[in-house]
Amino acid sequence: MMRWSIKKTLILLGFTGVCSAAPFTAFRDGESFTYRVSFAIFPHAGDLTITAYAEQRAGAEVIRVTTNTKSHGIVRQLYAFDNQAAVVIDQASGRMLRVQESGADPKRATDTEIVFDYAARTAQYTDRVRPQRSVKILIPEGNPVDLISALVQTRDWHLQPGMKRDLLVQFGREFYLLSIYADHYEEVRTPLGVYQTLVLIPRMENNPKGLFKKGGEIKVWIAQDASNLPVKMQLKLNFGAATLLLSDYRAPAAAK
């Protein structure tokens, strides 16, 4: 149970997006976030680092967002977990173009890719470790983006308690409709200091799936100062909660 729980939690933290027809602004060129992950009785179970860089591809400006998740300390001795994910997003339209994920753990490797074709409204999902899972899937109405980007994007929404925004989420071979609610204000202590924050809670209100079907909950805390940094995230599951606290931040290149 320990191994399964840690693995499932770290995978869900690594990648889980936005129904967006607007320019992508969740991350800026050269920006980097590092979060210290605590889980159950382990105060430092792992680290999650998100880094963004602007690139030119086929004459278009895109941003490449990478997420690296790694178990740490005694948890790593129990379960060595390394996962890397990268999403390429067209900056002008906010459309996710490609997602790649790879990783290794003591039981099974991961090597998947999903490529989006918006003209045909399909996406090709390829699993190189388990080829039988490879499939072409339909893209629902809207423009999906990974959940990490969606949660960070909320810093530009300037929501207030009682407000909400609806999103389209992509995770693996499926898409989910989510509503992100602005719940309340709360003070948060992190390794970088104390912040006054707004707590946002994504909910799957119709036909819940995945962790939401099992009673899980995600929260994100957005600093209510000029930085609007996502200083805390939390994933609550029936076997425990994983909390991410911002432990290091590198400002975007243009802001240095």
ABEGO torsion letter per residue (X at the ends): XAAAAAAAAAAAAABXXBBBABBBAABBBGBBBBBBBBBEABABABBBBBBBBBBBBGGBBBBBBBBBBBBBEAAAAABBBBBBBBBBBBAAAGBBABBBBBBBBAABBBBBBBBBBAAAGBBBBBBAABAAABBBBBBBBEBBBBAAAAAAAAAAAGBBBGBBBBBBBBBEABBBBBBBBBABBBBBBBAAEBBBBBBBBBBBABGBBEAAAAGBBBBBBBBABAAGBBABBBBBBAAEBBBBBBABBBBBAAAX
